[in-house]
Amino acid sequence: DERGLQFLSSPFSLEAVALLERVGVVAWKVASGEVSNLPMLERMAHSGLPIFLSSGMSSLAELDAAVQLVRAYHLPLTVFQCTTMYPCPPEKIGLNMLPMLRQRYECAVGLSDHSGTIYAGLAALSLGAAALEVHVTFSRETFGPDVPSSLTTVELRQLVDGVRFIE
């Protein structure tokens, strides 16, 4: 709260949705593997909170169904272009998908980036991305599956500074 940050978490069950509602999330981040979980998405939509959908593991048909469900509730929606590769090489990031997603769904689009660099996020912003999602690590010396696809806290500061510069 002191830093103006908002807590988000991607639930993977109806029980997790209920817990996060009690915690007081301000929006729902739907992980790419859960886009086709329509009962869970319906429960999230029923809360009336904005929804961020990540496309990484979904077909367009699955994404279409999820967007249609969210639209039925008239909720703020952002669809993230996401490539589920950790780390994601530059040629697979899919920045070319941003205009297509914006046109197809007539909503805000964003990039869920796993490149481990600030460059994809800056490029996405210049292409009209309204939101960026990145993984962050305190150190590249730590162990974990997300470390190679994460930004350090210093790089996160550079990304934010770059975003503000471009804006």
Disulfide bonds with the S-S distance in Angstrom:
none
